Amino acid sequence: MSQFDDNEENIQQPTDIIIVDEVQEEETLPFLNHCRKILKRVVKGAKKGQEVFHFDCNYCSKDFQGPSNSTFLKHLRSTHSKKCPELLPKENVKPVRNFFLKTSMKQSYDPDVFMGKLLKWIVKTDQPFSCVDNENFEDMMEYLKKDVIMNSRRTIMRRLEELYSQMKGKLKEKLSIFKSKYSITCDVWTSKHQLSFFGFTIHYIDEDWKMQEDLLSFKYLESEHDGVSLSKAMIEVLEDYGIADRLLGVTCDNASNNSKMLAEVEKYYSANYPDSGFSVVWNQVECMAHVLNLAAQQILKGFKQPFDSDTYDVASDSADQLVSAVSRLSFLCRKIRLSPKLRRLMKKICDEKNVKYLVPIIDVSTRWNSTYDMLVRAFEQRNIMSDVLYANKDDTLIKLLLKESDWNCVDHLIKVLQPFKEATLLCSKSASSLMITNVIPLYNYCSEMLKMSLTKFNLDDDIYIGIEAGIEKLDHYYDKISPMAGIALILDPTLKKNFLRSGLGWTRDWILSVEENFQSSFLFYKRTTSTASSTQEAIVENATENEISSYENYLKRKRNSLSDDIPSEYDRYLSLPMLSSNADVFEFWKANTYSFPTLAAMAKDYLTVQASSVPSERAFSSGTDLVTPNRCSMGGNVIEMTQFLKFVL
C-alpha cells in the first residue's frame, strides 16, 4: 500500500482512491476534459480520514486538490496553453460605462443631486474632506462637466451636518412605527488619537417578521468611559430617539464599567419607567464571543510562555513538552513571516512542490483564535516549514523545529480548541443568525466537548490542567446567564422545551426555574394581549351591534366560558413537532401569529436579543479606515457623524 510522503502530500497517491467519472453529467465544465477528477482519502496530517477531490492533469504528473479549480486552471493556461486554447482568458468585450458622454446625452445636471452623491462617495470610501480642494480632483470634475459647481471643504462639512440630521430624523421616524420591544448591543472604541466612542446597534423585528438592524449611534464620549458616563450616554441616546420605554436586552462584554453602567441604567428605569422591570440580572446579556475568548485563553494560558531561542535547551525540554512546542512554534512562525528572505524561500519551495503558498500566522495575545489559526496552519505546513529552515541553514532555528511527538501534542491542542473556533465563527455571523436562543446550546456544546477531551489525558498533563481551567471559566459565566436565554430557547421552534430535557446535566431546580420564568413572562404578555384584543372586540361589537342577534351573542359568551377546557396556547405550541435546525424561525412565527398570539408577541420581543456584541464591534472595525495617521486631527463630533452616515447611507 502506498502512503503519503509528508513533503509531497498534494501530489502523491493516497492509500484509498475512488475513481470518479471524468465528466459527470452535472459537471460539463471545459477544464474537466483535461484531467481526471479523483476522490482521494487523506491518510496523514490534519485532514486525515477526509475525502477530497483532486484534479489529475492529463499532460503531466501533477495533481491539484479541490474543491476549488482555480489553481488547476492557472496550471493549464501557463503550462499547457497550446493543448487547451478554449481555456485561455477571452478578451474583455464587456461594454465599459462611458463617463465622458456629452451632457446632452445624459440626464440633466442637478447640483443638489451631485452634492448628495459626492457626500456619499466621501463618507463611504473614507475620503478626506479636503479632497474637493485638490486641483487634480477639480480638473477631473471640470473635464466631465465644464460648468460643474465645486464646493469647498467647509461647504462639504456643513452639508455633512445637514445630511446627518436628515438621516437621523429618518431613523427616528422609522423606529417610531413599530411598537414592540427591541434590544441593543454596545461597546466602546478608542481611536488612534485617543478619542473614545460608544457604539450602539438596535435590533428589532418588523411587521413582516424580518429582523432589522441599524446603527443607533456612534456617540463621541467627551468624558472618561466609566460606568456612570456610559449610562448617561446610553440614556441620552435612547431618550433622544424616544424609545427608552421599550428597551429589552442589552448585550455587552463583562468589563466592570459595563456592569456599573447597567446598574446605573437600572436605577434610572426604576425611577422613570417602573413598569419596565429593567434589571441587570434579567436584561443584561454578556457577549458570548467574549466569554468564549476568556475560556479559550484559560486553556492556552499555560502554553503561551515567554521564549528565548538563545537559552533554549533541547535536553531539558521533555518536562513541559506542549508548553515548549507552542512557544517554539509561535517563535518560528513570527520569524518566517517577518523575514523577507525566509518568505521568498518558502514561496520557492511551495512552488516546487506545487503547494499553495500561505505565510505563517502570528498569534496575538488578546485574540485566542489567532493562536488557534497559527497552530492549524503550522500543522498543515509543518513539512514546508521544516524544508525552509533546513534550506536556510541556520542552526539556531533548526534546533527549534518540532519533533513528531511535539506535532502530536499540537494536534491534540487543536482538537481541544476546535469547538471554540466553531462557536466563535458562529458569533461573527449576522444578527438573525445569533439570537439569544443560541446561548445555552453553545455553552453546553463547548463544555461537553471539553469534558469529553479530559478523558484522553493524564491528570498531571499541562493540557488537562488547561481544559479544567476552561471548564471552570465557562461554568462561572453559565451561572450568570440572563433568564431571557431560557425563555428565548423555548420560543425557538427548533429547540423548545425538548432541549431542556435532553439530559445535559441540568438540575431539576434549574429546569424548573427556566419554566417558572417562562410562565411568569407568558402571563404578563397574556394580560397585555388580552387587553388589546378585548378593546378591539368592543369596537367591533359596537360597530355591528344591530347586526348581531342575541343568540349569536349567547354562543359567543358560551365559547368564551369554555376556553378553560381547551388546551392552553402554550401546551398547543409545545405539542407541535420541532422544526428542523435550518428552519426559518421568523417565518414560523409569522405564519402562527394568530394561532399563538401571546407566544408570538413574546417571540417578537425576546428573539431580538443578541447573543454577542459583534454587531457594535463591526461598526468600529471600519473606524480604523476613517481615522488614519494622516487624519488624526479629525474632531470627535465629525467622526461620530461620518461613521453614522457610513452605515445608514
LODO-274536 format. One record per residue (C-alpha): residue in three letters; x, y, z. Coordinates in steps of 0.1 Angstrom, whole numbers, always signed. Layout:
  residu     xx     yy     zz
     ala      X      Y      Z
...
# end
This chain:
  residu     xx     yy     zz
     met     +0     +0     +0
     ser    +13    +34     -9
     gln    +12    +62    +16
     phe    +16   +100    +16
     asp    +50   +114    +19
     asp    +47   +144    +43
     asn    +66   +167    +20
     glu    +46   +156    -11
     glu    +11   +154     +3
     asn     -5   +172    -26
     ile    +10   +151    -54
     gln    +13   +116    -42
     gln    -13    +89    -44
     pro    -31    +82    -12
     thr    -39    +47     +2
     asp    -75    +48     -7
     ile    -86    +61    -41
     ile   -121    +62    -56
     ile   -121    +70    -93
     val   -149    +94   -103
     asp   -163    +97   -138
     glu   -141   +121   -158
     val   -170   +143   -167
     gln   -201   +137   -146
     glu   -235   +147   -161
     glu   -239   +177   -139
     glu   -203   +188   -145
     thr   -197   +199   -180
     leu   -170   +225   -173
     pro   -144   +226   -202
     phe   -114   +221   -179
     leu   -126   +186   -170
     asn   -117   +175   -205
     his    -80   +179   -195
     cys    -80   +160   -162
     arg    -93   +131   -142
     lys   -114   +140   -112
     ile   -105   +117    -84
     leu   -117   +113    -49
     lys    -88   +106    -25
     arg    -88    +98    +11
     val    -61   +117    +31
     val    -41    +93    +53
     lys    -18   +118    +71
     gly    -20   +153    +85
     ala    -48   +174   +100
     lys    -73   +162    +73
     lys    -66   +125    +79
     gly    -96   +104    +70
     gln   -113   +131    +50
     glu   -122   +126    +13
     val   -112   +154    -10
     phe   -114   +159    -48
     his    -82   +161    -68
     phe    -77   +171   -104
     asp    -50   +149   -121
     cys    -36   +167   -151
     asn    -37   +146   -183
     tyr     -4   +161   -196
     cys    +19   +158   -167
     ser    +22   +141   -133
     lys     +9   +169   -112
     asp    -25   +169    -94
     phe    -44   +197    -77
     gln    -66   +195    -46
     gly   -101   +207    -48
     pro   -128   +218    -44
     ser   -115   +250    -60
     asn   -103   +246    -96
     ser    -86   +280    -99
     thr    -50   +266    -93
     phe    -55   +239   -118
     leu    -69   +263   -144
     lys    -38   +285   -138
     his    -16   +255   -144
     leu    -33   +246   -176
     arg    -32   +281   -190
     ser     +5   +286   -181
     thr    +20   +252   -188
     his     -3   +235   -214
     ser    -19   +265   -232
     lys    -15   +250   -267
     lys    -34   +219   -256
     cys    -64   +238   -241
     pro    -68   +271   -261
     glu   -105   +272   -251
     leu    -95   +278   -215
     leu    -74   +309   -222
     pro    -89   +341   -209
     lys   -111   +358   -236
     glu   -107   +394   -244
     asn   -128   +416   -223
     val   -156   +427   -246
     lys   -180   +438   -218
     pro   -190   +473   -226
     val   -175   +498   -202
     arg   -196   +527   -190
     asn   -187   +558   -209
     phe   -183   +586   -183
     phe   -175   +611   -210
     leu   -207   +612   -230
     lys   -219   +646   -239
     thr   -240   +663   -213
     ser   -270   +664   -238
     met   -269   +626   -239
     lys   -271   +622   -201
     gln   -298   +631   -176
     ser   -299   +668   -167
     tyr   -273   +680   -142
     asp   -287   +688   -107
     pro   -262   +705    -83
     asp   -281   +691    -52
     val   -281   +655    -66
     phe   -244   +659    -74
     met   -237   +671    -39
     gly   -255   +642    -24
     lys   -236   +617    -45
     leu   -203   +635    -37
     leu   -210   +633     +0
     lys   -219   +597     -2
     trp   -187   +589    -20
     ile   -166   +608     +5
     val   -183   +591    +35
     lys   -185   +555    +22
     thr   -149   +555     +9
     asp   -133   +574    +38
     gln   -121   +602    +17
     pro   -106   +633    +33
     phe   -130   +663    +32
     ser   -102   +683    +17
     cys   -103   +662    -15
     val   -127   +687    -30
     asp   -100   +713    -28
     asn    -74   +692    -46
     glu    -66   +706    -80
     asn    -65   +672    -96
     phe    -99   +664    -84
     glu   -112   +697    -97
     asp    -96   +691   -131
     met   -113   +657   -133
     met   -147   +671   -124
     glu   -143   +700   -149
     tyr   -133   +676   -176
     leu   -166   +657   -171
     lys   -186   +689   -170
     lys   -172   +724   -176
     asp   -197   +743   -155
     val   -197   +719   -126
     ile   -202   +737    -93
     met   -174   +727    -69
     asn   -177   +734    -32
     ser   -151   +739     -6
     arg   -144   +715    +22
     arg   -162   +740    +46
     thr   -193   +736    +25
     ile   -189   +698    +25
     met   -187   +699    +63
     arg   -218   +720    +66
     arg   -237   +697    +42
     leu   -224   +667    +61
     glu   -241   +680    +93
     glu   -273   +686    +74
     leu   -272   +651    +60
     tyr   -265   +637    +94
     ser   -296   +654   +109
     gln   -317   +643    +79
     met   -307   +607    +81
     lys   -310   +606   +119
     gly   -345   +621   +116
     lys   -355   +593    +91
     leu   -342   +567   +116
     lys   -363   +582   +144
     glu   -394   +581   +122
     lys   -387   +545   +112
     leu   -383   +535   +149
     ser   -415   +552   +159
     ile   -436   +530   +136
     phe   -430   +497   +154
     lys   -443   +493   +189
     ser   -428   +460   +201
     lys   -396   +459   +222
     tyr   -361   +460   +209
     ser   -326   +451   +220
     ile   -292   +467   +216
     thr   -256   +458   +215
     cys   -230   +483   +227
     asp   -192   +486   +231
     val   -166   +513   +235
     trp   -139   +520   +209
     thr   -108   +543   +212
     ser    -93   +558   +181
     lys    -56   +561   +173
     his    -56   +596   +186
     gln    -72   +586   +219
     leu   -108   +597   +213
     ser   -134   +574   +227
     phe   -167   +564   +211
     phe   -197   +545   +224
     gly   -214   +524   +196
     phe   -250   +512   +197
     thr   -268   +489   +173
     ile   -305   +483   +176
     his   -322   +451   +168
     tyr   -360   +446   +163
     ile   -385   +426   +143
     asp   -407   +445   +119
     glu   -443   +438   +110
     asp   -433   +414    +83
     trp   -413   +394   +108
     lys   -379   +404    +94
     met   -350   +410   +118
     gln   -339   +446   +114
     glu   -305   +460   +125
     asp   -295   +497   +125
     leu   -266   +517   +139
     leu   -283   +537   +165
     ser   -253   +559   +174
     phe   -216   +562   +173
     lys   -215   +586   +202
     tyr   -184   +606   +209
     leu   -175   +604   +246
     glu   -161   +637   +259
     ser   -156   +623   +294
     glu   -140   +592   +308
     his   -157   +560   +298
     asp   -165   +549   +333
     gly   -198   +532   +342
     val   -216   +565   +352
     ser   -206   +583   +320
     leu   -216   +553   +298
     ser   -250   +551   +315
     lys   -257   +588   +308
     ala   -246   +583   +272
     met   -269   +553   +267
     ile   -299   +570   +284
     glu   -293   +602   +263
     val   -293   +582   +230
     leu   -324   +562   +239
     glu   -344   +592   +251
     asp   -333   +612   +220
     tyr   -348   +585   +198
     gly   -379   +583   +220
     ile   -376   +546   +225
     ala   -363   +543   +261
     asp   -396   +527   +274
     arg   -393   +497   +250
     leu   -358   +485   +258
     leu   -355   +448   +265
     gly   -320   +433   +262
     val   -285   +449   +264
     thr   -257   +428   +251
     cys   -221   +438   +260
     asp   -189   +424   +273
     asn   -184   +417   +310
     ala   -160   +447   +317
     ser   -165   +463   +351
     asn   -175   +496   +336
     asn   -204   +479   +317
     ser   -217   +463   +349
     lys   -216   +497   +366
     met   -233   +513   +336
     leu   -262   +489   +336
     ala   -266   +492   +374
     glu   -270   +530   +368
     val   -294   +524   +340
     glu   -314   +501   +363
     lys   -318   +530   +388
     tyr   -329   +553   +360
     tyr   -355   +529   +348
     ser   -368   +522   +383
     ala   -374   +559   +387
     asn   -387   +568   +352
     tyr   -401   +535   +338
     pro   -411   +514   +368
     asp   -434   +491   +347
     ser   -404   +480   +325
     gly   -390   +459   +353
     phe   -355   +465   +339
     ser   -327   +449   +359
     val   -291   +439   +354
     val   -298   +403   +363
     trp   -327   +400   +338
     asn   -318   +423   +309
     gln   -280   +421   +306
     val   -266   +396   +282
     glu   -229   +390   +284
     cys   -213   +388   +250
     met   -209   +351   +240
     ala   -178   +358   +219
     his   -161   +375   +248
     val   -169   +345   +271
     leu   -155   +321   +246
     asn   -123   +342   +243
     leu   -119   +341   +281
     ala   -124   +304   +284
     ala   -101   +296   +254
     gln    -74   +320   +269
     gln    -76   +300   +301
     ile    -69   +268   +282
     leu    -40   +284   +264
     lys    -26   +303   +294
     gly     -1   +277   +304
     phe    +12   +272   +269
     lys    +20   +308   +259
     gln    +52   +313   +278
     pro    +80   +338   +270
     phe   +105   +322   +248
     asp   +143   +329   +244
     ser   +158   +310   +215
     asp   +193   +317   +227
     thr   +188   +299   +260
     tyr   +166   +271   +247
     asp   +180   +236   +257
     val   +167   +206   +238
     ala   +178   +182   +265
     ser   +156   +199   +292
     asp   +125   +201   +270
     ser   +107   +169   +279
     ala    +91   +181   +312
     asp    +68   +207   +295
     gln    +66   +193   +260
     leu    +35   +210   +248
     val    +44   +243   +265
     ser    +77   +243   +248
     ala    +62   +232   +214
     val    +36   +260   +213
     ser    +62   +286   +224
     arg    +88   +274   +198
     leu    +61   +273   +171
     ser    +50   +308   +178
     phe    +86   +320   +176
     leu    +93   +302   +143
     cys    +60   +314   +127
     arg    +69   +350   +136
     lys   +105   +346   +124
     ile    +94   +333    +90
     arg    +66   +358    +85
     leu    +87   +388    +93
     ser   +117   +377    +73
     pro   +116   +386    +36
     lys   +144   +361    +29
     leu   +125   +332    +46
     arg    +93   +341    +29
     arg   +109   +341     -5
     leu   +125   +307     +3
     met    +91   +294    +15
     lys    +74   +305    -17
     lys   +101   +289    -38
     ile    +97   +256    -20
     cys    +59   +257    -23
     asp    +61   +263    -60
     glu    +85   +234    -64
     lys    +62   +211    -45
     asn    +30   +225    -61
     val    +17   +235    -27
     lys     -3   +267    -22
     tyr    +19   +294     -7
     leu     +5   +305    +27
     val    +26   +325    +51
     pro    +26   +315    +88
     ile     +1   +333   +110
     ile    +13   +353   +140
     asp     -7   +348   +172
     val    -19   +379   +191
     ser    -20   +377   +229
     thr    -55   +392   +232
     arg    -71   +371   +205
     trp    -72   +334   +213
     asn    -84   +324   +178
     ser    -52   +339   +163
     thr    -32   +312   +183
     tyr    -56   +285   +170
     asp    -52   +297   +134
     met    -14   +298   +139
     leu    -14   +262   +152
     val    -37   +249   +124
     arg    -17   +265    +96
     ala    +16   +255   +110
     phe     +4   +219   +115
     glu     -8   +217    +79
     gln    +25   +232    +66
     arg    +49   +216    +91
     asn    +69   +198    +63
     ile    +72   +230    +43
     met    +84   +249    +74
     ser   +110   +222    +81
     asp   +123   +224    +45
     val   +125   +262    +47
     leu   +146   +262    +79
     tyr   +169   +234    +67
     ala   +174   +252    +33
     asn   +182   +284    +53
     lys   +210   +265    +71
     asp   +206   +284   +104
     asp   +213   +260   +133
     thr   +198   +283   +159
     leu   +164   +279   +141
     ile   +168   +243   +131
     lys   +172   +232   +167
     leu   +138   +248   +175
     leu   +120   +225   +149
     leu    +92   +204   +164
     lys    +96   +166   +166
     glu    +69   +142   +156
     ser    +59   +138   +192
     asp    +57   +176   +195
     trp    +34   +178   +165
     asn    +11   +151   +180
     cys     +8   +173   +211
     val     -1   +203   +189
     asp    -27   +182   +171
     his    -43   +173   +205
     leu    -45   +210   +214
     ile    -60   +219   +180
     lys    -88   +193   +185
     val    -95   +206   +221
     leu    -99   +242   +208
     gln   -118   +234   +176
     pro   -153   +237   +192
     phe   -144   +272   +204
     lys   -133   +281   +169
     glu   -166   +269   +155
     ala   -186   +288   +182
     thr   -166   +320   +176
     leu   -173   +319   +139
     leu   -210   +315   +146
     cys   -208   +346   +169
     ser   -194   +365   +140
     lys   -224   +359   +117
     ser   -254   +382   +111
     ala   -277   +393   +139
     ser   -305   +370   +128
     ser   -281   +340   +129
     leu   -270   +345   +165
     met   -300   +353   +186
     ile   -300   +347   +223
     thr   -316   +312   +216
     asn   -280   +300   +208
     val   -265   +310   +242
     ile   -274   +279   +263
     pro   -267   +254   +234
     leu   -233   +270   +227
     tyr   -223   +269   +264
     asn   -233   +233   +266
     tyr   -216   +223   +234
     cys   -182   +238   +244
     ser   -185   +225   +279
     glu   -194   +190   +269
     met   -166   +188   +243
     leu   -141   +199   +269
     lys   -153   +173   +294
     met   -150   +146   +267
     ser   -114   +157   +260
     leu   -105   +153   +297
     thr   -107   +115   +294
     lys    -79   +114   +269
     phe    -52   +129   +291
     asn    -35   +123   +324
     leu    -42   +144   +355
     asp     -7   +159   +355
     asp     -7   +168   +318
     asp     -5   +205   +310
     ile    -34   +202   +286
     tyr    -55   +185   +313
     ile    -49   +214   +336
     gly    -58   +239   +308
     ile    -90   +221   +299
     glu   -101   +221   +336
     ala    -94   +259   +337
     gly   -115   +264   +306
     ile   -145   +244   +320
     glu   -143   +264   +352
     lys   -144   +297   +333
     leu   -174   +285   +313
     asp   -192   +274   +344
     his   -186   +308   +360
     tyr   -204   +326   +332
     tyr   -230   +299   +328
     asp   -243   +307   +362
     lys   -248   +344   +351
     ile   -268   +337   +320
     ser   -298   +360   +317
     pro   -332   +343   +323
     met   -342   +357   +289
     ala   -319   +330   +273
     gly   -342   +302   +287
     ile   -373   +320   +276
     ala   -360   +326   +241
     leu   -348   +290   +238
     ile   -384   +277   +244
     leu   -397   +302   +219
     asp   -374   +288   +192
     pro   -395   +261   +174
     thr   -363   +242   +165
     leu   -354   +237   +202
     lys   -384   +244   +225
     lys   -386   +227   +259
     asn   -372   +194   +245
     phe   -337   +208   +246
     leu   -340   +213   +284
     arg   -350   +176   +287
     ser   -320   +164   +267
     gly   -301   +153   +298
     leu   -271   +176   +295
     gly   -265   +177   +332
     trp   -290   +204   +343
     thr   -305   +200   +378
     arg   -343   +197   +381
     asp   -343   +230   +400
     trp   -326   +248   +372
     ile   -351   +235   +346
     leu   -379   +245   +369
     ser   -366   +280   +372
     val   -365   +283   +334
     glu   -401   +271   +332
     glu   -412   +294   +360
     asn   -396   +324   +343
     phe   -413   +315   +311
     gln   -447   +311   +327
     ser   -444   +344   +345
     ser   -435   +362   +313
     phe   -463   +343   +294
     leu   -489   +355   +320
     phe   -476   +391   +317
     tyr   -479   +391   +279
     lys   -513   +373   +280
     arg   -527   +401   +301
     thr   -513   +427   +277
     thr   -525   +410   +245
     ser   -559   +402   +261
     thr   -564   +438   +270
     ala   -556   +448   +234
     ser   -578   +422   +219
     ser   -607   +430   +243
     thr   -606   +466   +232
     gln   -607   +456   +196
     glu   -636   +433   +202
     ala   -655   +460   +219
     ile   -650   +483   +189
     val   -663   +456   +166
     glu   -693   +448   +187
     asn   -703   +484   +190
     ala   -699   +489   +153
     thr   -722   +459   +144
     glu   -745   +458   +174
     asn   -777   +459   +154
     glu   -765   +431   +131
     ile   -756   +405   +158
     ser   -786   +385   +172
     ser   -789   +377   +209
     tyr   -784   +340   +200
     glu   -751   +347   +184
     asn   -740   +367   +214
     tyr   -751   +339   +236
     leu   -730   +314   +217
     lys   -700   +337   +218
     arg   -703   +341   +256
     lys   -706   +303   +259
     arg   -675   +297   +238
     asn   -655   +321   +260
     ser   -667   +304   +291
     leu   -655   +271   +278
     ser   -620   +284   +269
     asp   -605   +269   +301
     asp   -613   +234   +289
     ile   -594   +240   +257
     pro   -557   +231   +258
     ser   -537   +263   +266
     glu   -518   +281   +239
     tyr   -486   +271   +255
     asp   -494   +234   +255
     arg   -506   +235   +219
     tyr   -473   +251   +209
     leu   -453   +225   +228
     ser   -473   +197   +212
     leu   -462   +207   +177
     pro   -432   +187   +164
     met   -399   +206   +165
     leu   -388   +222   +132
     ser   -355   +212   +116
     ser   -324   +230   +127
     asn   -322   +250    +95
     ala   -359   +262    +96
     asp   -367   +299    +95
     val   -378   +307   +130
     phe   -393   +341   +119
     glu   -413   +325    +91
     phe   -428   +301   +117
     trp   -440   +329   +140
     lys   -452   +349   +110
     ala   -474   +320    +99
     asn   -486   +313   +135
     thr   -492   +348   +148
     tyr   -529   +343   +151
     ser   -527   +307   +163
     phe   -504   +316   +192
     pro   -510   +354   +198
     thr   -494   +356   +232
     leu   -464   +335   +223
     ala   -459   +354   +191
     ala   -459   +387   +210
     met   -432   +372   +233
     ala   -412   +359   +203
     lys   -413   +393   +186
     asp   -396   +408   +217
     tyr   -373   +381   +230
     leu   -359   +369   +197
     thr   -344   +404   +191
     val   -319   +399   +220
     gln   -284   +392   +206
     ala   -260   +366   +220
     ser   -229   +386   +210
     ser   -219   +423   +208
     val   -202   +417   +175
     pro   -227   +440   +156
     ser   -215   +470   +175
     glu   -178   +459   +172
     arg   -184   +456   +135
     ala   -193   +493   +134
     phe   -159   +500   +150
     ser   -139   +479   +125
     ser   -142   +505    +98
     gly   -133   +533   +122
     thr    -96   +525   +116
     asp   -101   +532    +79
     leu   -116   +566    +87
     val    -91   +577   +114
     thr    -58   +571    +98
     pro    -24   +585   +109
     asn    -29   +613    +83
     arg    -63   +623    +97
     cys    -57   +624   +134
     ser    -68   +660   +136
     met   -105   +650   +130
     gly   -127   +660   +158
     gly   -148   +636   +177
     asn   -182   +650   +165
     val   -171   +648   +129
     ile   -161   +611   +134
     glu   -194   +604   +151
     met   -214   +619   +122
     thr   -192   +603    +95
     gln   -194   +568   +110
     phe   -231   +570   +114
     leu   -236   +581    +78
     lys   -213   +553    +66
     phe   -238   +528    +79
     val   -271   +544    +70
     leu   -265   +557    +35
# end
